Every structure is written in C-alpha cells, then in structure tokens.
Amino acid sequence: MISGLFSVVIPNWNGKHFLQDCLTALRQQTYPHLEVIIVDNASHDGSREFTESTFSEVIWVQLPHNHGFTGACNAGMERARGEYICLLNNDTAVDPNWAQAVVDAFAHDPQVGSVASKMLLFDRRDTIHTTGDQFTQDGRAINRGVWQKDEGQFDELAYVFSACGGSSTYRRTMLDQIGLLDDDFFFLLEDVDLGWRAQLAGWRCLYTPHAIVYHHLSATGGGVTASFHDGRNSIYLLVKDVPRSVWQAHGGKIIRKQGSIALEALRAWRGEAARARLRGMLQGMIELPKLLQKRRSIQANIQVNAETIDQMLIPPQ
C-alpha cells in the first residue's frame, strides 16, 4: 500500500464511447496522487487500443472473458496500490475536485471505511441519482434522493448505509478486514452486501456533497438481466447479511415485502423482465445452503449491538 495514493478502478465492457469523458475528467483532478486502472471484461470494441493510444498513464488489466462487475472490480482492487480504492463506472465523469473531496471525507473520522459521492444524471445535472444507499426495515436497498431535483437538500456531510458501487471509495484497511466484493453477486447489490459487512464490523459510510459525479444512468446494464440479478441478489442479501436482531424486529415486514414483489411479478407474467425476476428469486432460494454457510462467518464477527444495527435502517418507502 502507498500512503495517500488514490486508486480508481474502472470495470469496462465495450465502453469505448464513454472512456473519453471518464478518463479526461480523471486526468483533470486537483488531487495529485492518483492511479487509474481499467479492468476489461473481454471487450471487442477497441477500448484497449483507444485507451493505450490516448491515455497511456492508465493501467490496463485484461480479463480473458466477462467476469461481470464484481469480478472486474475485484481484479482491479487486487491490482491497486492505494490507501483509498475507488470503484468508478466507465459511464461517469467526475468533478475536478472529486478525489480531493473524497480524501477529505476519510479524514473526518478514522471509522469512516467508505465514502459516497453525490451522483447526478449526466444529461440532467440538476437531477440526483444517489447521495448514498439506504436500507429499509422491510429489507430493500434504495438510493437516497433518487430522481429529486438537486436544490441543496443534500449539501451536508451525512452518514449513510453504503456507497453506490458506481462511485464508491473504500479505505484499504477496511477491505483487508472484511474482504472484497462477493463475486457470486456478479452485478447489482454487491455494493450493499459490502456495506452490510462493513457496518456489522463497526465501519461507517460517509456521504460528502463535495465529491460530484455525473452518471449516464443504466447505460451499461438493465432489462431482463438486471431483473434476474435484482431478484436473486435481494435474497442473497437477506439471507447472508441481515442479522437475527433485524429479523426478530422486522421479519414480518421483510417477508411481506418479498411476497408482494413476487406477486407483482406473477401478475406481470407475460413480461420477460417479470419472469426473470421470479427466476432470480427462485435461484436465490435454491442457493440457501451456500448462503447460510456464508452467513455463519459474517454473523459470528458482528462488532456492533442490536440498537446500533436497527438505527442503520429507515422505515419502508
């Protein structure tokens, strides 16, 4: 690890058309100690040739086939040398003061293990995508402030549940303790899973409004594939991460919410995305033995009390 170094890990799959904006913005950062790593999921659009010819300072990690968001990010984090490690979508552009603002947020409190940025829509820069993740009492992850007009209502530092994986930054010492992304997630909710593990281990996530990221929302994912992974990975989260105290206090809400999601998908059965969500939920249930094994190791290392855990959750939305 190199003290003060800020490592930016960018997973890429046929994202050449986004890289000019993304990498130019990183080149313009006011924070001087950056390394930029692109991990490529076997692209065939000339991403590598473009990057090596135009942004020669970028470290290129080539994967032999598509390892998904989690596989690419983990490969990049293993390659990174920084004290701070950021996961950044290739379809983003960051403000020039972004990295400095993130580093300043880590200095706010030694228990800050991750930092969430203010993410705004790329083409509607007065509209919020997320100001950090929240987790509800009925077992759902939501983006704080999503779709709201940015009118200064999120312009203060605030502790949140976790950082959106599109621009999440982690303290290396925290990752050394709790591990990297769970590769079984492939993509979607892997950031919230890491957030659960961090919170249960006593780490906190701080949102800073001064670290601004502009995001082409859903530019590289969505549809049927996203519906499957959202259905499956929601089950992964609930079984693997949610502690007994939360199940005791809010288990009824969690089960009713999952039931309503399944019922809504059944009603929309003619839709391909609805069927994919149901397949995902079923797959999550099929994998219960593996999830329970993971759960045992996570729950055995909880460092916070039940009251603290309950305070992490917000009412159903």
TADA-V259876 format. One line per field, one symbol per residue. phi: phi as a letter, one per 30 degrees, with the letter a starting at -180 (. if undefined). A space follows every 10 residues. Layout:
phi = ???
This chain:
phi = .ceidccccc dbbhcedcde dddddddcdd ddccbcbccc dhdbcieddd dddcbddddc cccdadcidd dddddddddd cddbbccbdd cbbcdecedd ddddddddad ddcbbccdcc ddcbdccdca bjdbbcdcib cbddieiddd bjdbcbeadb dacdddacbb dedddddcjd dddddiaiid ddeddddddd djdbccdbdd ccbcbddhdb akiddddddd dddddeeddd cddedddddb eddddddddd dddddddced dddddddddd dddddddeed ddddeedddd cdcbdddddd ddccdec
